[in-house]
Amino acid sequence: MTTYSHHRWPGVPLALGAALLFGFSTPISKLLLGSIDPWMLAGILYLGAGLGLWLLRALRGSARQEASLRPADLPWLAAVVVIGGIVGPLLLMFGLARTSASQASLLLNLEGLATMGLAWLAFKENVDRRLLIGAFAILVGAVVLTWNGSGLQFDSGSILIAGACLAWGIDNNLTRKISGADPMQIAMVKGLVAGAFNIGLALLAGATWPSFSIISTGMLVGFLCIGLSLVMFMLGLRHLGAARTGAYFSLSPFMGAILAVSFLHEPLTFELLISGVLMAIGLWLHLAESHEHEHVHDEIEHDHAHTHDAHHDHAHSGNMTEPHSHVHKHAPTTHKHPHYPDLHHPHTHE
């Protein structure tokens, strides 16, 4: 009997986990900015992400569960390093220095909208009405969560943060092009290159090194909230596509608020409850999505981590542990089952 992996697993938990980790990064970064130059902090956060992931890869050993980057991936990797690792963090740090943490949290939801909009309009991913309504409910929930009664003032800080969201929206869609490769390797290279570059530029611009405690805290936050979050986000891209992963990631401000209530003993406000209801509606609309139709798979040859299922029924010589990675070919086939626009379902829709 032909079996299929559940189309929500593991993509949805990975995207939500990425949102949970990233939800902590904005308020902590805002606290650190009182003691460090914004340009220097952007570099330290990403360098911490890169160094932490380098250590994790070293501890993981040489077992080839994930596909390595290929020469054809390098232009895409260069683009995501520059746009997502250098430009985006710089704009965010300078924007955070000029606006409040609550306003920044709201504006960061533009990343999910930018990701979805570009995936839909520029990269032709399928986005249906349910997904759009769910994303709108999540966005309204974020507005309620961070609304301070006086509205938004579109100042220079807001413009910088909106620019960071646009940069990351582009970055997320470009990253999908190489999401079949080892996400830890991609995030490690992105963190090391972007972090070292921004620290170098900050020093040239006159910034000074902060205290050891600030550096170590920034690197730890970078590893946990950016490095690991980025790895989980890229794995989500592999299974869900950019639009849906970006939509789930828009829950990050609410995740941060829940963590603040649970562990920092902040008050459980009426706004938080209303926001939770709206975001729960949006999340339910996404989880209840069932995209199923007869579709055609063209013949493709690629390399990525996989287990043997209906899309991977090729034979091996000798024993092979799962998951594993190697170049494999998919024969043309036509079938019907629930799916997302993942690595094996990039087809267009009328």
C-alpha positions in Angstrom: 0.0 0.0 0.0 1.4 3.4 -0.9 1.9 5.7 2.1 2.7 9.4 2.4 4.3 11.3 5.2 1.8 13.6 6.9 1.9 16.9 5.0 1.9 19.0 8.2 4.8 17.0 9.8 7.5 18.1 10.5 7.1 21.4 8.7 4.5 23.0 11.0 6.3 22.2 14.3 9.6 23.4 12.8 8.1 26.7 11.6 6.4 27.3 15.0 9.6 26.4 16.8 11.5 29.0 14.7 8.9 31.6 15.7 9.2 30.6 19.4 13.0 31.1 19.4 12.9 34.3 17.4 10.2 35.7 19.6 12.8 36.2 22.4 15.4 38.0 20.2 13.8 41.4 19.8 13.2 42.3 23.5 16.6 41.0 24.5 18.3 42.9 21.6 16.5 46.0 22.7 17.9 45.6 26.2 21.5 45.0 24.9 21.3 48.1 22.7 21.7 50.2 25.9 25.3 49.1 26.2 26.4 48.4 22.6 26.6 50.0 19.2 23.8 48.7 16.9 26.2 47.8 14.1 28.4 45.8 16.5 25.4 44.0 18.0 24.2 42.9 14.6 27.6 41.4 14.0 27.9 39.7 17.4 24.4 38.2 17.1 25.2 36.6 13.7 28.7 35.6 14.7 27.3 33.8 17.7 24.9 32.0 15.5 27.6 30.9 13.1 30.1 29.8 15.8 27.4 27.9 17.7 26.2 26.1 14.6 29.9 25.3 13.7 30.3 23.6 17.1 27.1 21.7 16.6 28.2 20.5 13.2 31.5 19.4 14.6 29.7 17.4 17.4 27.3 15.9 14.9 30.2 14.1 13.1 30.6 13.1 9.5 27.4 11.0 9.0 25.9 12.3 5.8 22.2 12.8 6.7 22.0 16.2 4.9 23.1 17.2 1.4 26.1 19.5 1.1 25.9 22.7 -0.9 26.8 22.4 -4.6 28.6 24.9 -6.8 25.2 25.9 -8.3 23.9 26.9 -4.9 26.7 29.4 -4.2 25.1 32.4 -6.0 21.9 31.8 -4.0 23.9 31.5 -0.8 25.8 34.7 -1.5 22.5 36.5 -2.0 21.0 35.3 1.3 24.2 36.1 3.2 24.2 39.7 1.9 20.4 40.4 2.0 19.4 38.3 5.0 22.7 38.2 7.0 24.1 41.7 6.5 21.4 44.2 5.3 18.5 42.8 7.3 20.1 42.7 10.7 21.7 46.1 10.2 18.4 47.8 9.4 16.8 46.1 12.4 19.4 47.1 14.9 19.5 50.7 13.7 15.7 50.7 13.7 15.4 49.2 17.2 17.7 52.0 18.4 15.2 54.6 17.1 11.8 53.1 18.2 10.1 51.2 21.0 10.2 47.5 21.5 6.4 47.2 21.2 6.3 49.1 17.9 9.2 47.1 16.6 7.4 43.8 17.5 4.4 44.9 15.5 6.5 46.0 12.5 8.4 42.8 12.4 5.2 41.0 11.4 5.7 42.7 8.0 8.3 40.0 7.4 5.7 37.3 7.2 3.5 39.4 4.9 6.6 40.2 2.7 7.5 36.5 2.6 4.0 35.4 1.7 3.5 38.3 -0.8 6.7 37.6 -2.7 6.1 33.8 -2.6 2.6 34.3 -4.1 3.3 37.1 -6.6 6.9 36.7 -7.6 7.6 33.0 -7.1 4.1 31.7 -8.0 3.5 29.6 -4.8 -0.1 28.6 -4.3 -1.8 30.8 -1.7 -5.6 30.2 -1.2 -8.2 32.3 0.5 -8.0 30.3 3.8 -4.3 31.0 4.1 -4.8 34.7 3.4 -7.6 35.0 6.0 -5.5 33.1 8.5 -2.5 35.3 7.9 -4.7 38.4 8.3 -6.0 37.1 11.7 -2.5 36.6 12.9 -1.5 40.1 11.8 -4.5 41.7 13.6 -3.6 39.7 16.7 -0.1 41.1 16.6 -1.6 44.6 16.2 -3.8 44.1 19.3 -0.8 42.6 21.2 1.5 45.6 20.7 -1.1 48.4 20.4 -0.3 51.2 22.9 -3.4 53.3 22.3 -1.6 56.0 20.4 -1.1 54.1 17.1 2.0 53.8 14.9 4.2 56.8 14.1 6.0 56.0 10.8 9.3 57.5 11.8 12.8 56.7 10.7 13.0 53.7 13.0 9.8 52.3 11.5 11.2 52.8 8.0 14.4 50.9 8.9 12.5 48.0 10.5 10.1 47.8 7.5 13.2 47.7 5.3 14.6 44.8 7.4 11.4 42.9 6.9 11.5 43.4 3.2 15.1 42.2 3.1 14.2 39.1 5.1 11.1 38.5 2.9 13.4 38.4 -0.1 15.9 36.3 1.9 13.3 33.7 2.9 12.2 33.2 -0.7 15.7 32.9 -2.0 16.7 30.5 0.8 13.9 28.2 -0.4 16.0 27.7 -3.6 18.7 25.9 -1.5 16.5 24.5 1.3 17.3 20.9 0.1 20.9 21.4 1.3 22.1 21.1 4.9 20.3 24.0 6.7 22.9 24.0 9.5 25.7 24.5 6.9 23.8 27.3 5.3 23.0 29.1 8.6 26.6 28.6 9.8 28.1 30.2 6.7 25.5 33.0 6.8 26.3 33.7 10.5 30.1 33.5 10.2 30.4 35.6 7.1 27.7 38.2 8.0 28.8 38.4 11.6 32.5 38.9 10.8 31.6 41.5 8.1 29.4 43.6 10.3 31.8 43.5 13.2 34.6 44.6 10.9 32.5 47.5 9.5 31.4 48.5 13.0 35.1 48.8 14.1 36.0 50.7 11.0 33.1 53.1 11.7 34.5 53.8 15.2 32.6 51.3 17.4 34.4 49.9 20.4 34.2 46.4 21.8 31.7 46.0 24.6 32.3 44.1 27.8 32.8 40.4 27.9 29.4 39.8 29.5 27.7 41.8 26.7 29.6 39.9 24.0 28.9 36.5 25.5 25.2 37.3 26.1 24.9 38.6 22.5 26.5 35.5 21.1 24.3 33.1 23.2 21.2 35.0 22.0 22.5 34.9 18.5 23.0 31.1 18.6 19.7 30.3 20.3 17.3 32.9 18.8 18.9 33.4 15.4 21.1 30.4 14.6 18.8 27.6 15.7 15.7 29.5 14.7 17.1 29.9 11.2 17.9 26.2 10.9 14.3 25.3 11.9 12.9 28.0 9.5 14.9 26.5 6.6 13.6 23.0 7.4 10.1 24.5 7.5 10.7 26.0 4.0 11.7 22.5 2.8 8.4 21.0 3.9 5.9 23.9 3.6 7.2 26.4 1.1 7.9 30.1 1.8 4.4 31.5 2.1 3.2 29.0 4.7 6.4 29.0 6.7 6.3 32.8 6.7 2.7 32.8 7.9 3.5 30.5 10.9 6.6 32.6 11.7 4.4 35.6 12.1 3.3 34.1 15.5 6.7 35.0 17.0 5.6 38.2 18.8 2.8 36.2 20.6 5.3 33.5 21.4 7.5 36.1 23.0 4.6 37.5 25.0 3.6 34.0 26.3 7.2 33.4 27.4 7.3 36.7 29.2 4.0 35.9 31.0 5.2 32.4 31.9 8.8 33.0 32.9 9.2 36.7 33.5 5.9 37.0 35.5 4.5 39.8 33.3 0.7 40.4 33.7 -1.8 38.5 31.6 -3.6 41.4 30.0 -6.9 41.6 28.1 -5.0 42.6 24.9 -2.9 39.4 25.2 -6.0 37.2 25.5 -7.7 38.9 22.5 -4.5 38.6 20.5 -4.3 34.9 21.5 -7.8 34.2 20.2 -7.2 36.0 16.9 -3.9 34.2 16.4 -5.4 30.8 17.4 -8.1 31.4 14.7 -5.3 32.1 12.1 -3.4 29.1 13.2 -6.5 26.9 13.0 -7.2 28.1 9.5 -3.7 27.1 8.4 -3.8 23.8 10.2 -7.2 23.0 8.7 -6.0 23.6 5.2 -6.3 20.6 3.0 -4.8 21.1 -0.4 -5.4 18.0 -2.4 -5.7 17.4 -6.2 -4.3 15.2 -8.9 -0.9 16.6 -9.8 2.0 15.7 -12.1 5.6 15.2 -11.0 8.1 15.8 -13.8 11.4 13.8 -13.8 13.8 15.5 -11.4 17.2 14.6 -10.0 18.4 16.2 -6.7 20.0 15.6 -3.4 18.5 16.2 0.0 17.9 14.3 3.3 15.0 11.9 2.9 13.4 8.7 4.2 11.8 6.2 1.9 8.1 7.0 1.2 5.8 7.3 -1.8 8.1 9.9 -3.3 11.3 8.0 -2.5 10.9 4.4 -3.5 14.3 3.9 -5.1 16.5 0.9 -4.3 19.9 0.8 -2.5 22.7 -1.6 -2.6 23.5 -2.7 1.0 22.1 -1.3 4.2 21.2 2.3 4.5 20.2 4.2 7.6 17.4 6.8 7.5 17.3 9.7 7.1 20.1 9.8 4.6 21.2 11.9 1.7 22.4 11.1 -1.8 21.7 12.2 -5.4 18.5 10.4 -6.5 16.1 10.6 -9.4 12.3 10.9 -9.4 10.6 9.2 -12.3 7.6 11.1 -13.8 4.4 10.3 -12.0 0.8 11.5 -11.5 -1.1 11.0 -8.3 -3.3 12.6 -5.7 -2.7 13.3 -2.0 -2.7 16.3 0.4 0.5 18.4 -0.1 2.2 21.7 0.4 4.5 23.5 -2.1 7.6 21.6 -0.8 10.7 20.3 -2.6 8.6 17.8 -4.5 5.5 19.9 -5.3 6.6 23.1 -7.0 3.8 22.9 -9.6 1.7 25.8 -10.6 -2.1 26.2 -10.3 -4.6 27.8 -12.5 
